[in-house]
Amino acid sequence: MLNVVETASKIVIAHRELGAKKSEIPEFQKVLEMEFSDKPFLYTFDALNTQVESLNGIEAKGKRYLAKVKGNQKHYLNR
């Protein structure tokens, strides 16, 4: 299960079920296409979802993100 949580209230505002053969990455990108609020907010996610397509999609919407980066993802440090 991939959940989108509003951290202040700890309420799950969206979720995507991941079957045995589904990858989390494309499901996460589908979640990014959803509109949650017209107010400013910050996406946060782990290193698995730190993908160029995801980051570009967030930036194209004028939104902000805080992404966890692993040692083998050094090219993301300058974004």
N, CA, C and O atoms as CSV, one atom per row, in Angstrom:
chain,resi,resn,atom,element,x,y,z
A,1,MET,N,N,0.847,-1.167,0.000
A,1,MET,CA,C,0.000,0.000,0.000
A,1,MET,C,C,0.897,1.235,0.000
A,1,MET,O,O,1.830,1.337,0.797
A,2,LEU,N,N,0.609,2.156,-0.887
A,2,LEU,CA,C,1.303,3.440,-0.942
A,2,LEU,C,C,0.323,4.476,-0.403
A,2,LEU,O,O,-0.753,4.661,-0.971
A,3,ASN,N,N,0.680,5.152,0.683
A,3,ASN,CA,C,-0.206,6.115,1.326
A,3,ASN,C,C,0.324,7.533,1.210
A,3,ASN,O,O,1.532,7.767,1.235
A,4,VAL,N,N,-0.600,8.473,1.082
A,4,VAL,CA,C,-0.289,9.892,1.143
A,4,VAL,C,C,-0.883,10.385,2.458
A,4,VAL,O,O,-2.091,10.298,2.678
A,5,VAL,N,N,-0.022,10.899,3.322
A,5,VAL,CA,C,-0.443,11.285,4.658
A,5,VAL,C,C,-0.263,12.783,4.847
A,5,VAL,O,O,0.790,13.333,4.524
A,6,GLU,N,N,-1.280,13.434,5.364
A,6,GLU,CA,C,-1.181,14.830,5.772
A,6,GLU,C,C,-0.592,14.779,7.178
A,6,GLU,O,O,-1.252,14.349,8.125
A,7,THR,N,N,0.649,15.220,7.301
A,7,THR,CA,C,1.409,14.959,8.522
A,7,THR,C,C,0.879,15.663,9.768
A,7,THR,O,O,0.984,15.113,10.864
A,8,ALA,N,N,0.326,16.837,9.635
A,8,ALA,CA,C,-0.154,17.550,10.821
A,8,ALA,C,C,-1.298,16.794,11.492
A,8,ALA,O,O,-1.335,16.672,12.716
A,9,SER,N,N,-2.231,16.286,10.685
A,9,SER,CA,C,-3.388,15.579,11.245
A,9,SER,C,C,-3.197,14.065,11.267
A,9,SER,O,O,-3.967,13.345,11.903
A,10,LYS,N,N,-2.160,13.584,10.564
A,10,LYS,CA,C,-1.884,12.151,10.434
A,10,LYS,C,C,-3.021,11.403,9.738
A,10,LYS,O,O,-3.258,10.225,10.006
A,11,ILE,N,N,-3.713,12.095,8.849
A,11,ILE,CA,C,-4.810,11.494,8.096
A,11,ILE,C,C,-4.294,11.068,6.722
A,11,ILE,O,O,-3.599,11.826,6.046
A,12,VAL,N,N,-4.646,9.843,6.320
A,12,VAL,CA,C,-4.309,9.357,4.985
A,12,VAL,C,C,-5.292,9.997,4.022
A,12,VAL,O,O,-6.499,9.776,4.125
A,13,ILE,N,N,-4.779,10.798,3.075
A,13,ILE,CA,C,-5.663,11.506,2.144
A,13,ILE,C,C,-5.745,10.830,0.781
A,13,ILE,O,O,-6.598,11.182,-0.034
A,14,ALA,N,N,-4.870,9.868,0.529
A,14,ALA,CA,C,-4.912,9.089,-0.708
A,14,ALA,C,C,-4.088,7.831,-0.501
A,14,ALA,O,O,-3.167,7.799,0.315
A,15,HIS,N,N,-4.432,6.808,-1.246
A,15,HIS,CA,C,-3.622,5.601,-1.202
A,15,HIS,C,C,-3.755,4.836,-2.510
A,15,HIS,O,O,-4.755,4.951,-3.220
A,16,ARG,N,N,-2.740,4.064,-2.809
A,16,ARG,CA,C,-2.713,3.213,-3.999
A,16,ARG,C,C,-2.346,1.808,-3.529
A,16,ARG,O,O,-1.350,1.622,-2.829
A,17,GLU,N,N,-3.139,0.840,-3.908
A,17,GLU,CA,C,-2.850,-0.533,-3.532
A,17,GLU,C,C,-1.789,-1.103,-4.474
A,17,GLU,O,O,-1.890,-0.974,-5.694
A,18,LEU,N,N,-0.799,-1.718,-3.904
A,18,LEU,CA,C,0.265,-2.336,-4.687
A,18,LEU,C,C,0.067,-3.842,-4.654
A,18,LEU,O,O,0.162,-4.470,-3.599
A,19,GLY,N,N,-0.210,-4.414,-5.816
A,19,GLY,CA,C,-0.335,-5.863,-5.886
A,19,GLY,C,C,1.042,-6.511,-5.822
A,19,GLY,O,O,2.059,-5.819,-5.763
A,20,ALA,N,N,1.070,-7.803,-5.834
A,20,ALA,CA,C,2.331,-8.546,-5.724
A,20,ALA,C,C,3.305,-8.206,-6.846
A,20,ALA,O,O,4.518,-8.267,-6.648
A,21,LYS,N,N,2.797,-7.852,-8.010
A,21,LYS,CA,C,3.676,-7.592,-9.158
A,21,LYS,C,C,3.811,-6.112,-9.488
A,21,LYS,O,O,4.521,-5.761,-10.430
A,22,LYS,N,N,3.151,-5.237,-8.736
A,22,LYS,CA,C,3.207,-3.801,-9.027
A,22,LYS,C,C,4.416,-3.159,-8.382
A,22,LYS,O,O,4.795,-3.487,-7.258
A,23,SER,N,N,5.009,-2.242,-9.115
A,23,SER,CA,C,6.124,-1.472,-8.588
A,23,SER,C,C,5.592,-0.199,-7.926
A,23,SER,O,O,4.617,0.391,-8.390
A,24,GLU,N,N,6.230,0.206,-6.862
A,24,GLU,CA,C,5.820,1.416,-6.153
A,24,GLU,C,C,6.075,2.678,-6.982
A,24,GLU,O,O,5.331,3.651,-6.862
A,25,ILE,N,N,7.102,2.673,-7.811
A,25,ILE,CA,C,7.496,3.891,-8.543
A,25,ILE,C,C,6.390,4.401,-9.467
A,25,ILE,O,O,6.026,5.572,-9.354
A,26,PRO,N,N,5.830,3.586,-10.383
A,26,PRO,CA,C,4.762,4.133,-11.238
A,26,PRO,C,C,3.505,4.514,-10.451
A,26,PRO,O,O,2.798,5.448,-10.830
A,27,GLU,N,N,3.229,3.806,-9.373
A,27,GLU,CA,C,2.075,4.168,-8.552
A,27,GLU,C,C,2.309,5.512,-7.864
A,27,GLU,O,O,1.388,6.321,-7.754
A,28,PHE,N,N,3.523,5.749,-7.407
A,28,PHE,CA,C,3.870,7.036,-6.806
A,28,PHE,C,C,3.701,8.154,-7.835
A,28,PHE,O,O,3.208,9.231,-7.500
A,29,GLN,N,N,4.101,7.911,-9.077
A,29,GLN,CA,C,3.967,8.929,-10.120
A,29,GLN,C,C,2.497,9.215,-10.424
A,29,GLN,O,O,2.154,10.345,-10.771
A,30,LYS,N,N,1.628,8.221,-10.302
A,30,LYS,CA,C,0.192,8.459,-10.462
A,30,LYS,C,C,-0.335,9.337,-9.329
A,30,LYS,O,O,-1.179,10.207,-9.547
A,31,VAL,N,N,0.168,9.101,-8.125
A,31,VAL,CA,C,-0.234,9.917,-6.979
A,31,VAL,C,C,0.178,11.372,-7.204
A,31,VAL,O,O,-0.560,12.291,-6.848
A,32,LEU,N,N,1.348,11.579,-7.790
A,32,LEU,CA,C,1.822,12.948,-8.034
A,32,LEU,C,C,0.929,13.713,-9.004
A,32,LEU,O,O,0.925,14.944,-8.998
A,33,GLU,N,N,0.176,13.001,-9.833
A,33,GLU,CA,C,-0.733,13.646,-10.776
A,33,GLU,C,C,-1.998,14.155,-10.085
A,33,GLU,O,O,-2.730,14.969,-10.646
A,34,MET,N,N,-2.253,13.674,-8.866
A,34,MET,CA,C,-3.440,14.072,-8.119
A,34,MET,C,C,-3.219,15.450,-7.495
A,34,MET,O,O,-2.095,15.816,-7.151
A,35,GLU,N,N,-4.301,16.200,-7.358
A,35,GLU,CA,C,-4.242,17.503,-6.689
A,35,GLU,C,C,-4.799,17.344,-5.283
A,35,GLU,O,O,-5.940,16.915,-5.111
A,36,PHE,N,N,-4.012,17.682,-4.287
A,36,PHE,CA,C,-4.432,17.533,-2.900
A,36,PHE,C,C,-4.856,18.847,-2.272
A,36,PHE,O,O,-5.731,18.878,-1.407
A,37,SER,N,N,-4.236,19.928,-2.706
A,37,SER,CA,C,-4.524,21.206,-2.079
A,37,SER,C,C,-4.043,22.332,-2.979
A,37,SER,O,O,-3.057,22.180,-3.699
A,38,ASP,N,N,-4.733,23.452,-2.938
A,38,ASP,CA,C,-4.249,24.618,-3.666
A,38,ASP,C,C,-3.323,25.443,-2.774
A,38,ASP,O,O,-2.746,26.435,-3.220
A,39,LYS,N,N,-3.183,25.033,-1.520
A,39,LYS,CA,C,-2.273,25.698,-0.589
A,39,LYS,C,C,-0.870,25.109,-0.750
A,39,LYS,O,O,-0.726,23.968,-1.189
A,40,PRO,N,N,0.150,25.867,-0.404
A,40,PRO,CA,C,1.518,25.340,-0.489
A,40,PRO,C,C,1.695,24.115,0.417
A,40,PRO,O,O,1.216,24.092,1.551
A,41,PHE,N,N,2.372,23.128,-0.092
A,41,PHE,CA,C,2.707,21.967,0.716
A,41,PHE,C,C,4.002,21.372,0.194
A,41,PHE,O,O,4.507,21.779,-0.852
A,42,LEU,N,N,4.522,20.426,0.912
A,42,LEU,CA,C,5.821,19.833,0.621
A,42,LEU,C,C,5.667,18.330,0.481
A,42,LEU,O,O,5.181,17.666,1.396
A,43,TYR,N,N,6.078,17.786,-0.667
A,43,TYR,CA,C,6.130,16.341,-0.843
A,43,TYR,C,C,7.382,15.819,-0.141
A,43,TYR,O,O,8.448,16.423,-0.257
A,44,THR,N,N,7.271,14.721,0.575
A,44,THR,CA,C,8.440,14.038,1.126
A,44,THR,C,C,8.311,12.558,0.771
A,44,THR,O,O,7.212,12.005,0.743
A,45,PHE,N,N,9.448,11.933,0.501
A,45,PHE,CA,C,9.432,10.521,0.123
A,45,PHE,C,C,10.821,9.947,0.287
A,45,PHE,O,O,11.798,10.680,0.443
A,46,ASP,N,N,10.900,8.629,0.251
A,46,ASP,CA,C,12.182,7.966,0.467
A,46,ASP,C,C,12.986,7.867,-0.828
A,46,ASP,O,O,12.527,8.284,-1.892
A,47,ALA,N,N,14.165,7.320,-0.723
A,47,ALA,CA,C,15.094,7.266,-1.855
A,47,ALA,C,C,14.549,6.459,-3.032
A,47,ALA,O,O,14.867,6.762,-4.182
A,48,LEU,N,N,13.742,5.446,-2.767
A,48,LEU,CA,C,13.177,4.628,-3.849
A,48,LEU,C,C,12.409,5.492,-4.850
A,48,LEU,O,O,12.486,5.258,-6.056
A,49,ASN,N,N,11.680,6.475,-4.365
A,49,ASN,CA,C,10.870,7.323,-5.241
A,49,ASN,C,C,11.585,8.582,-5.711
A,49,ASN,O,O,10.963,9.456,-6.316
A,50,THR,N,N,12.865,8.686,-5.446
A,50,THR,CA,C,13.644,9.803,-5.967
A,50,THR,C,C,14.050,9.457,-7.398
A,50,THR,O,O,15.138,8.939,-7.651
A,51,GLN,N,N,13.148,9.757,-8.316
A,51,GLN,CA,C,13.309,9.456,-9.735
A,51,GLN,C,C,13.183,10.758,-10.517
A,51,GLN,O,O,12.418,11.644,-10.135
A,52,VAL,N,N,13.929,10.874,-11.606
A,52,VAL,CA,C,13.923,12.094,-12.424
A,52,VAL,C,C,12.509,12.460,-12.851
A,52,VAL,O,O,12.112,13.621,-12.747
A,53,GLU,N,N,11.746,11.485,-13.329
A,53,GLU,CA,C,10.392,11.772,-13.806
A,53,GLU,C,C,9.516,12.317,-12.674
A,53,GLU,O,O,8.730,13.241,-12.884
A,54,SER,N,N,9.650,11.757,-11.500
A,54,SER,CA,C,8.864,12.231,-10.354
A,54,SER,C,C,9.253,13.656,-9.975
A,54,SER,O,O,8.385,14.509,-9.792
A,55,LEU,N,N,10.544,13.914,-9.857
A,55,LEU,CA,C,11.006,15.244,-9.471
A,55,LEU,C,C,10.609,16.288,-10.506
A,55,LEU,O,O,10.183,17.386,-10.147
A,56,ASN,N,N,10.744,15.958,-11.781
A,56,ASN,CA,C,10.351,16.891,-12.839
A,56,ASN,C,C,8.858,17.182,-12.792
A,56,ASN,O,O,8.439,18.317,-13.018
A,57,GLY,N,N,8.045,16.154,-12.499
A,57,GLY,CA,C,6.600,16.346,-12.407
A,57,GLY,C,C,6.216,17.272,-11.259
A,57,GLY,O,O,5.326,18.111,-11.398
A,58,ILE,N,N,6.886,17.114,-10.137
A,58,ILE,CA,C,6.612,17.988,-8.992
A,58,ILE,C,C,7.014,19.416,-9.320
A,58,ILE,O,O,6.259,20.352,-9.057
A,59,GLU,N,N,8.192,19.586,-9.888
A,59,GLU,CA,C,8.675,20.929,-10.233
A,59,GLU,C,C,7.793,21.589,-11.280
A,59,GLU,O,O,7.561,22.796,-11.216
A,60,ALA,N,N,7.295,20.816,-12.245
A,60,ALA,CA,C,6.443,21.370,-13.302
A,60,ALA,C,C,5.138,21.926,-12.735
A,60,ALA,O,O,4.557,22.850,-13.303
A,61,LYS,N,N,4.680,21.366,-11.621
A,61,LYS,CA,C,3.460,21.855,-10.972
A,61,LYS,C,C,3.739,23.036,-10.049
A,61,LYS,O,O,2.817,23.591,-9.451
A,62,GLY,N,N,5.008,23.420,-9.934
A,62,GLY,CA,C,5.364,24.519,-9.047
A,62,GLY,C,C,5.341,24.135,-7.578
A,62,GLY,O,O,5.267,25.001,-6.707
A,63,LYS,N,N,5.405,22.846,-7.302
A,63,LYS,CA,C,5.387,22.358,-5.919
A,63,LYS,C,C,6.813,22.117,-5.446
A,63,LYS,O,O,7.759,22.180,-6.232
A,64,ARG,N,N,6.958,21.842,-4.157
A,64,ARG,CA,C,8.278,21.614,-3.563
A,64,ARG,C,C,8.357,20.201,-3.015
A,64,ARG,O,O,7.337,19.572,-2.733
A,65,TYR,N,N,9.575,19.713,-2.868
A,65,TYR,CA,C,9.765,18.369,-2.329
A,65,TYR,C,C,11.014,18.315,-1.466
A,65,TYR,O,O,11.925,19.134,-1.587
A,66,LEU,N,N,11.019,17.329,-0.603
A,66,LEU,CA,C,12.180,16.997,0.207
A,66,LEU,C,C,12.397,15.506,-0.015
A,66,LEU,O,O,11.611,14.679,0.446
A,67,ALA,N,N,13.468,15.173,-0.724
A,67,ALA,CA,C,13.707,13.785,-1.110
A,67,ALA,C,C,14.921,13.224,-0.385
A,67,ALA,O,O,15.940,13.897,-0.236
A,68,LYS,N,N,14.796,12.001,0.056
A,68,LYS,CA,C,15.929,11.308,0.655
A,68,LYS,C,C,16.805,10.798,-0.484
A,68,LYS,O,O,16.302,10.211,-1.443
A,69,VAL,N,N,18.108,11.020,-0.380
A,69,VAL,CA,C,19.043,10.638,-1.435
A,69,VAL,C,C,20.061,9.665,-0.867
A,69,VAL,O,O,20.630,9.898,0.199
A,70,LYS,N,N,20.286,8.571,-1.586
A,70,LYS,CA,C,21.292,7.590,-1.172
A,70,LYS,C,C,22.636,7.942,-1.798
A,70,LYS,O,O,22.704,8.775,-2.702
A,71,GLY,N,N,23.688,7.318,-1.327
A,71,GLY,CA,C,25.038,7.582,-1.815
A,71,GLY,C,C,25.217,7.362,-3.304
A,71,GLY,O,O,26.049,8.024,-3.925
A,72,ASN,N,N,24.451,6.440,-3.898
A,72,ASN,CA,C,24.586,6.184,-5.329
A,72,ASN,C,C,23.706,7.115,-6.178
A,72,ASN,O,O,23.572,6.898,-7.383
A,73,GLN,N,N,23.116,8.128,-5.579
A,73,GLN,CA,C,22.268,9.092,-6.294
A,73,GLN,C,C,22.863,10.497,-6.213
A,73,GLN,O,O,22.129,11.474,-6.063
A,74,LYS,N,N,24.163,10.601,-6.311
A,74,LYS,CA,C,24.851,11.885,-6.107
A,74,LYS,C,C,24.415,12.965,-7.092
A,74,LYS,O,O,24.478,14.149,-6.762
A,75,HIS,N,N,23.976,12.592,-8.288
A,75,HIS,CA,C,23.557,13.594,-9.274
A,75,HIS,C,C,22.301,14.349,-8.825
A,75,HIS,O,O,22.008,15.416,-9.364
A,76,TYR,N,N,21.552,13.817,-7.846
A,76,TYR,CA,C,20.371,14.516,-7.335
A,76,TYR,C,C,20.719,15.593,-6.313
A,76,TYR,O,O,19.888,16.456,-6.031
A,77,LEU,N,N,21.900,15.564,-5.763
A,77,LEU,CA,C,22.240,16.503,-4.701
A,77,LEU,C,C,22.228,17.943,-5.171
A,77,LEU,O,O,22.038,18.843,-4.353
A,78,ASN,N,N,22.421,18.194,-6.438
A,78,ASN,CA,C,22.486,19.559,-6.955
A,78,ASN,C,C,21.153,20.060,-7.507
A,78,ASN,O,O,21.104,21.148,-8.081
A,79,ARG,N,N,20.092,19.310,-7.353
A,79,ARG,CA,C,18.782,19.724,-7.893
A,79,ARG,C,C,18.161,20.799,-7.056
A,79,ARG,O,O,17.063,21.263,-7.363
